[in-house]
């Protein structure tokens, strides 16, 4: 599958993902906090919902190297597992006869 579902009906192209990071452990670094703060001021952080985010995904927003950040309430480990296993809800439905 070419897309990663990051929760709340939002998908990101896998080919554009630069990294998936745990929000708690990665924001310990001052450099990361500064990077996130600067991108928030530029309007490059996109919120999926109002729930407390657990991870952030750094990705190429327009295919031209314009990086953006998406916050997700799914843990970085859960997102990584989905990406590696080609998580595909459609195929789950198809395989058990619901479609």
DSSP file (Angstrom, degrees, kcal/mol; ACC not computed):
  #  RESIDUE AA STRUCTURE BP1 BP2  ACC     N-H-->O    O-->H-N    N-H-->O    O-->H-N    TCO  KAPPA ALPHA  PHI   PSI    X-CA   Y-CA   Z-CA
    1    1 A X              0   0    0      0, 0.0    85,-0.1     0, 0.0    86,-0.1   0.000 360.0 360.0 360.0 142.8    0.0    0.0    0.0
    2    2 A X        +     0   0    0     12,-0.1    12,-3.2    84,-0.1    13,-0.5   0.582 360.0  63.4 -90.5 -11.7    1.3    3.4   -0.8
    3    3 A X  E     -A   13   0A   0     10,-0.3     2,-0.5    11,-0.1    10,-0.2  -0.868  66.5-143.2-120.0 149.4   -0.4    5.4    2.0
    4    4 A X  E     -A   12   0A   0      8,-3.0     8,-1.9    -2,-0.3     2,-0.6  -0.951  15.2-141.0-110.9 123.2   -0.1    5.3    5.7
    5    5 A X  E     -A   11   0A   0     -2,-0.5     6,-0.2     6,-0.2     3,-0.1  -0.741  19.8-178.6 -81.8 119.2   -3.3    5.8    7.7
    6    6 A X  E     -     0   0A   0      4,-2.7    68,-0.5    -2,-0.6    67,-0.3   0.255  50.5 -83.7-106.0  11.7   -2.2    7.9   10.7
    7    7 A X  E >  S+A   10   0A   0      3,-0.5     3,-1.7    65,-0.1    -1,-0.3  -0.127 103.0  56.1 106.7 156.8   -5.6    8.1   12.4
    8    8 A X  T 3  S-     0   0    0      1,-0.3     3,-0.1    -3,-0.1    -2,-0.0   0.792 127.7 -60.7  55.1  34.2   -8.8   10.2   12.2
    9    9 A X  T 3  S+     0   0    0      1,-0.2     2,-0.4     0, 0.0    -1,-0.3   0.630 102.7 134.1  74.7  14.2   -9.3    9.3    8.5
   10   10 A X  E <   -A    7   0A   0     -3,-1.7    -4,-2.7     2,-0.0    -3,-0.5  -0.826  31.5-174.9-103.5 133.7   -5.9   11.0    7.5
   11   11 A X  E     -A    5   0A   0     -2,-0.4     2,-0.4    -6,-0.2    -6,-0.2  -0.922   7.9-161.7-124.8 153.0   -3.4    9.3    5.2
   12   12 A X  E     -A    4   0A   0     -8,-1.9    -8,-3.0    -2,-0.3     2,-0.2  -0.990  32.7-104.6-131.6 140.2    0.0   10.3    4.1
   13   13 A X  E >   -A    3   0A   0     -2,-0.4     3,-1.2   -10,-0.2     4,-0.4  -0.473  25.2-143.7 -62.5 125.9    2.0    9.0    1.1
   14   14 A X  G >  S+     0   0    0    -12,-3.2     3,-1.4     1,-0.3    -1,-0.2   0.865  97.6  61.3 -60.5 -36.7    4.6    6.6    2.4
   15   15 A X  G 3  S+     0   0    0    -13,-0.5    -1,-0.3     1,-0.3   -12,-0.1   0.727 104.0  50.5 -65.6 -19.9    7.1    7.7   -0.2
   16   16 A X  G <  S+     0   0    0     -3,-1.2    44,-2.6    43,-0.1     2,-0.4   0.502  82.2 112.8 -94.6  -5.3    7.0   11.2    1.2
   17   17 A X  E <   +B   59   0B   0     -3,-1.4    42,-0.3    -4,-0.4     3,-0.1  -0.544  37.0 178.4 -75.6 126.3    7.6   10.2    4.9
   18   18 A X  E     -     0   0B   0     40,-3.0     2,-0.3    -2,-0.4    41,-0.2   0.822  65.6 -25.5 -90.7 -40.4   10.9   11.4    6.2
   19   19 A X  E     -B   58   0B   0     39,-1.8    39,-2.5     2,-0.0     2,-0.5  -0.973  44.4-134.8-170.7 157.2   10.4   10.1    9.7
   20   20 A X  E     -B   57   0B   0     -2,-0.3     2,-0.4    37,-0.2    37,-0.2  -0.989  33.6-172.5-119.8 125.6    8.0    9.0   12.4
   21   21 A X  E     -B   56   0B   0     35,-2.9    35,-2.4    -2,-0.5     2,-0.4  -0.934  29.3-118.9-128.9 142.5    8.8   10.3   15.9
   22   22 A X  E  >  -B   55   0B   0     -2,-0.4     4,-2.0    33,-0.2     5,-0.3  -0.646  25.2-145.8 -72.4 126.1    7.6    9.8   19.5
   23   23 A X  H  > S+     0   0    0     31,-2.2     4,-1.2    -2,-0.4    32,-0.2   0.883  92.0  48.4 -66.7 -39.7    6.4   13.2   20.6
   24   24 A X  H  4 S+     0   0    0     30,-0.5    -1,-0.2     1,-0.2     4,-0.1   0.956 118.1  36.3 -67.4 -50.7    7.5   12.7   24.3
   25   25 A X  H >4 S+     0   0    0      1,-0.2     3,-0.8     2,-0.2     4,-0.3   0.839 117.0  50.5 -76.6 -31.6   11.0   11.4   23.8
   26   26 A X  H >< S+     0   0    0     -4,-2.0     3,-0.9     1,-0.2     6,-0.2   0.780 101.9  60.4 -79.2 -24.8   11.9   13.5   20.8
   27   27 A X  T 3< S+     0   0    0     -4,-1.2    -1,-0.2    -5,-0.3    -2,-0.2   0.418  81.6  84.1 -85.0   5.2   10.9   16.8   22.2
   28   28 A X  T <  S+     0   0    0     -3,-0.8     2,-0.3    -4,-0.1    -1,-0.2   0.847  77.6  82.1 -67.1 -34.3   13.4   16.4   25.1
   29   29 A X  S <> S-     0   0    0     -3,-0.9     4,-2.1    -4,-0.3     5,-0.2  -0.540  77.6-143.8 -74.7 132.8   16.0   17.8   22.7
   30   30 A X  H  > S+     0   0    0     -2,-0.3     4,-2.3     1,-0.2     5,-0.2   0.829 100.5  58.6 -63.2 -32.7   16.0   21.6   22.4
   31   31 A X  H  > S+     0   0    0      2,-0.2     4,-2.4     1,-0.2    -1,-0.2   0.918 107.4  45.7 -64.5 -43.7   16.8   21.4   18.7
   32   32 A X  H  > S+     0   0    0     -6,-0.2     4,-2.7     2,-0.2     5,-0.2   0.921 111.8  51.2 -66.6 -43.5   13.6   19.4   18.0
   33   33 A X  H  X S+     0   0    0     -4,-2.1     4,-2.5     1,-0.2    -2,-0.2   0.912 111.7  48.0 -59.2 -42.2   11.5   21.7   20.1
   34   34 A X  H  X S+     0   0    0     -4,-2.3     4,-2.7     2,-0.2    -1,-0.2   0.914 111.1  50.6 -64.4 -43.2   12.9   24.7   18.2
   35   35 A X  H  X S+     0   0    0     -4,-2.4     4,-2.1     2,-0.2    -2,-0.2   0.927 113.2  45.3 -60.6 -46.1   12.2   22.9   14.9
   36   36 A X  H  X S+     0   0    0     -4,-2.7     4,-2.2     2,-0.2    -2,-0.2   0.919 113.0  50.9 -64.5 -43.4    8.6   22.2   15.8
   37   37 A X  H  X S+     0   0    0     -4,-2.5     4,-2.0    -5,-0.2    -2,-0.2   0.918 110.5  48.4 -60.9 -45.0    8.1   25.7   17.1
   38   38 A X  H  X S+     0   0    0     -4,-2.7     4,-1.4     1,-0.2    -1,-0.2   0.898 112.6  48.4 -63.2 -40.7    9.5   27.3   13.9
   39   39 A X  H  <>S+     0   0    0     -4,-2.1     5,-2.9    -5,-0.2     6,-0.5   0.833 107.8  54.9 -70.7 -31.3    7.3   25.1   11.8
   40   40 A X  H ><5S+     0   0    0     -4,-2.2     3,-1.2     1,-0.2    -1,-0.2   0.914 106.8  50.8 -65.9 -41.3    4.2   25.9   13.9
   41   41 A X  H 3<5S+     0   0    0     -4,-2.0    -1,-0.2     1,-0.3    -2,-0.2   0.829 109.7  51.1 -63.3 -32.2    4.8   29.6   13.3
   42   42 A X  T 3<5S-     0   0    0     -4,-1.4    -1,-0.3    -5,-0.1    -2,-0.2   0.463 116.6-115.0 -84.6  -2.4    5.0   28.9    9.5
   43   43 A X  T < 5S+     0   0    0     -3,-1.2    -3,-0.2    -4,-0.3    -2,-0.1   0.769  79.2 126.3  76.0  25.6    1.7   27.0    9.6
   44   44 A X      < +     0   0    0     -5,-2.9    25,-2.9    -6,-0.1     2,-0.6   0.348  44.9  89.7 -99.8   5.7    3.4   23.7    8.6
   45   45 A X  E     -c   69   0B   0     -6,-0.5     2,-0.5    -5,-0.2    25,-0.2  -0.910  61.0-162.5-104.0 126.2    2.0   21.7   11.5
   46   46 A X  E     -c   70   0B   0     23,-3.1    25,-2.1    -2,-0.6     2,-0.4  -0.924   5.9-148.5-113.0 127.6   -1.3   20.0   10.8
   47   47 A X        -     0   0    0     -2,-0.5     3,-0.1    23,-0.2    25,-0.1  -0.787   6.0-161.4 -96.8 133.4   -3.4   18.7   13.6
   48   48 A X        -     0   0    0     23,-0.5     2,-0.3    -2,-0.4    -1,-0.1   0.866  69.9 -30.6 -80.4 -38.0   -5.6   15.7   13.0
   49   49 A X        -     0   0    0      2,-0.2    -1,-0.2    22,-0.1     4,-0.1  -0.895  69.2 -85.2-162.4-171.6   -8.0   16.3   16.0
   50   50 A X  S    S+     0   0    0     -2,-0.3     3,-0.1    -3,-0.1    -3,-0.0   0.476  85.7 111.1 -91.4  -1.6   -8.1   17.8   19.4
   51   51 A X  S    S-     0   0    0      1,-0.1     2,-0.4     0, 0.0    -2,-0.2  -0.296  85.9 -86.1 -68.4 157.9   -6.8   14.6   21.2
   52   52 A X        -     0   0    0      1,-0.1    -1,-0.1    21,-0.1     2,-0.1  -0.504  49.2-128.1 -65.9 119.6   -3.4   14.6   22.8
   53   53 A X        -     0   0    0     -2,-0.4    20,-0.3     1,-0.1     3,-0.1  -0.422  24.8-175.4 -73.7 146.7   -0.9   13.6   20.1
   54   54 A X        +     0   0    0     18,-2.8   -31,-2.2     1,-0.2   -30,-0.5   0.585  67.6  19.8-111.7 -20.0    1.6   10.8   20.8
   55   55 A X  E     -BD  22  72B   0     17,-2.2    17,-2.6   -33,-0.3     2,-0.4  -0.958  60.4-145.5-145.8 160.5    3.7   11.0   17.6
   56   56 A X  E     -BD  21  71B   0    -35,-2.4   -35,-2.9    -2,-0.3     2,-0.5  -0.992   9.5-149.2-131.5 147.4    4.6   13.3   14.8
   57   57 A X  E     -BD  20  70B   0     13,-2.7    13,-2.2    -2,-0.4     2,-0.6  -0.954   5.2-154.3-115.5 121.8    5.3   12.5   11.2
   58   58 A X  E     +BD  19  69B   0    -39,-2.5   -40,-3.0    -2,-0.5   -39,-1.8  -0.858  31.8 160.7 -94.0 124.5    7.7   14.6    9.2
   59   59 A X  E     -BD  17  68B   0      9,-2.5     9,-3.0    -2,-0.6     2,-0.9  -0.952  50.0 -97.6-145.7 162.4    6.9   14.4    5.5
   60   60 A X  E     - D   0  67B   0    -44,-2.6     7,-0.2    -2,-0.3   -47,-0.1  -0.725  37.2-165.3 -82.4 105.9    7.4   16.1    2.2
   61   61 A X  S    S+     0   0    0      5,-2.2    -1,-0.2    -2,-0.9     6,-0.1   0.797  79.1  15.0 -69.2 -32.8    4.1   18.0    1.8
   62   62 A X  S    S-     0   0    0      4,-0.4    -1,-0.2   -46,-0.1     5,-0.1   0.338 101.1-107.6-127.7   7.1    4.2   18.9   -1.8
   63   63 A X  S    S+     0   0    0      3,-0.2    -2,-0.1   -47,-0.1     4,-0.1   0.480 102.9  91.5  80.6   0.3    6.8   16.7   -3.4
   64   64 A X  S    S-     0   0    0      2,-0.1     3,-0.1     0, 0.0    -1,-0.1   0.172 113.7 -88.9-112.7  15.4    9.2   19.6   -3.7
   65   65 A X  S    S+     0   0    0      1,-0.2     2,-1.3     0, 0.0    -5,-0.0   0.581  80.9 141.8  87.7  10.0   11.0   19.3   -0.4
   66   66 A X        -     0   0    0     -6,-0.0    -5,-2.2     0, 0.0    -4,-0.4  -0.699  43.0-151.0 -85.5  91.2    8.5   21.5    1.5
   67   67 A X  E     - D   0  60B   0     -2,-1.3     2,-0.3    -7,-0.2    -7,-0.2  -0.345  17.9-178.3 -71.4 143.0    8.5   19.5    4.7
   68   68 A X  E     - D   0  59B   0     -9,-3.0    -9,-2.5    -2,-0.1     2,-0.4  -0.869  19.5-131.5-131.9 165.6    5.4   19.5    6.9
   69   69 A X  E     -cD  45  58B   0    -25,-2.9   -23,-3.1    -2,-0.3     2,-0.5  -0.983  14.2-167.0-124.4 131.1    4.5   17.9   10.3
   70   70 A X  E     -cD  46  57B   0    -13,-2.2   -13,-2.7    -2,-0.4     2,-0.3  -0.968  13.9-143.7-114.7 131.8    1.4   15.9   11.0
   71   71 A X  E     - D   0  56B   0    -25,-2.1   -23,-0.5    -2,-0.5     2,-0.4  -0.745  19.1-171.5 -93.4 143.4    0.5   15.1   14.6
   72   72 A X  E     - D   0  55B   0    -17,-2.6   -18,-2.8    -2,-0.3   -17,-2.2  -0.990  30.8-147.0-136.7 143.1   -1.1   11.7   15.4
   73   73 A X  S    S+     0   0    0     -2,-0.4     2,-0.3   -67,-0.3   -66,-0.1   0.548  79.8  94.5 -82.8  -7.1   -2.7   10.2   18.5
   74   74 A X  S    S-     0   0    0    -68,-0.5   -20,-0.2   -19,-0.1    -2,-0.2  -0.670  88.2-106.7 -82.2 139.3   -1.4    6.8   17.4
   75   75 A X     >  -     0   0    0     -2,-0.3     4,-2.4     1,-0.1     5,-0.2  -0.198  22.2-115.6 -64.3 157.2    2.0    5.9   18.9
   76   76 A X  H  > S+     0   0    0    -22,-0.4     4,-2.4     1,-0.2     5,-0.2   0.876 118.4  53.3 -61.1 -37.0    5.1    6.0   16.8
   77   77 A X  H  > S+     0   0    0      2,-0.2     4,-2.3     1,-0.2    -1,-0.2   0.900 108.8  48.7 -63.8 -41.1    5.4    2.2   17.3
   78   78 A X  H  > S+     0   0    0      2,-0.2     4,-2.2     1,-0.2    -2,-0.2   0.897 112.3  48.1 -65.5 -40.5    1.9    1.7   16.1
   79   79 A X  H  X S+     0   0    0     -4,-2.4     4,-2.4     2,-0.2    -2,-0.2   0.903 111.0  51.1 -65.7 -41.3    2.5    3.9   13.0
   80   80 A X  H  X S+     0   0    0     -4,-2.4     4,-2.5     1,-0.2     5,-0.2   0.921 110.0  49.9 -61.6 -43.9    5.7    2.1   12.3
   81   81 A X  H  X S+     0   0    0     -4,-2.3     4,-2.3     1,-0.2    -2,-0.2   0.907 110.4  49.8 -62.6 -42.1    4.0   -1.3   12.5
   82   82 A X  H  <>S+     0   0    0     -4,-2.2     5,-2.3     1,-0.2     4,-0.4   0.915 111.9  48.6 -61.6 -42.4    1.2   -0.1   10.1
   83   83 A X  H ><5S+     0   0    0     -4,-2.4     3,-0.6     1,-0.2    -2,-0.2   0.907 114.8  44.3 -65.5 -41.9    3.8    1.1    7.7
   84   84 A X  H 3<5S+     0   0    0     -4,-2.5    -1,-0.2     1,-0.2    -2,-0.2   0.843 116.1  46.0 -72.4 -33.8    5.8   -2.1    7.8
   85   85 A X  T 3<5S-     0   0    0     -4,-2.3    -1,-0.2    -5,-0.2    -2,-0.2   0.353 106.5-121.7 -92.2   6.3    2.8   -4.4    7.5
   86   86 A X  T < 5 -     0   0    0     -3,-0.6    -3,-0.2    -4,-0.4    -4,-0.1   0.939  33.4-148.3  50.5  50.5    1.1   -2.5    4.7
   87   87 A X      < +     0   0    0     -5,-2.3     2,-0.3    -6,-0.2   -82,-0.2  -0.251  25.2 173.6 -50.1 125.7   -1.9   -2.0    6.9
   88   88 A X     >  -     0   0    0     -3,-0.1     4,-1.6     1,-0.1     3,-0.3  -0.827  22.5-169.6-145.0 100.2   -4.9   -1.9    4.7
   89   89 A X  H  > S+     0   0    0     -2,-0.3     4,-2.1     1,-0.2     5,-0.2   0.848  89.0  60.0 -60.0 -35.7   -8.4   -1.7    6.2
   90   90 A X  H  > S+     0   0    0      1,-0.2     4,-2.5     2,-0.2    -1,-0.2   0.927 104.8  48.4 -58.9 -45.6  -10.0   -2.4    2.8
   91   91 A X  H  > S+     0   0    0     -3,-0.3     4,-2.7     1,-0.2    -1,-0.2   0.842 106.8  57.2 -66.2 -32.0   -8.2   -5.7    2.5
   92   92 A X  H  X S+     0   0    0     -4,-1.6     4,-1.4     2,-0.2    -1,-0.2   0.931 111.3  42.5 -61.5 -44.9   -9.2   -6.7    6.0
   93   93 A X  H  <>S+     0   0    0     -4,-2.1     5,-1.9     1,-0.2     6,-0.9   0.904 115.1  50.1 -66.2 -41.4  -12.9   -6.2    5.0
   94   94 A X  H ><5S+     0   0    0     -4,-2.5     3,-1.1     1,-0.2    -2,-0.2   0.903 108.3  52.8 -64.4 -42.9  -12.4   -7.9    1.7
   95   95 A X  H 3<5S+     0   0    0     -4,-2.7    -1,-0.2     1,-0.2    -2,-0.2   0.830 110.8  45.3 -66.6 -33.7  -10.7  -11.0    3.3
   96   96 A X  T 3<5S-     0   0    0     -4,-1.4    -1,-0.2    -5,-0.2    -2,-0.2   0.318 117.6-106.8 -97.4  11.4  -13.4  -11.7    5.8
   97   97 A X  T < 5S+     0   0    0     -3,-1.1    -3,-0.2    -4,-0.3    -2,-0.1   0.543  83.5 123.6  86.0   7.7  -16.3  -11.3    3.3
   98   98 A X      <       0   0    0     -5,-1.9    -4,-0.2     1,-0.2    -5,-0.1   0.673 360.0 360.0 -76.1 -14.3  -17.6   -7.9    4.4
   99   99 A X              0   0    0     -6,-0.9    -1,-0.2    -5,-0.1    -5,-0.2   0.351 360.0 360.0-119.3 360.0  -17.1   -6.5    0.9
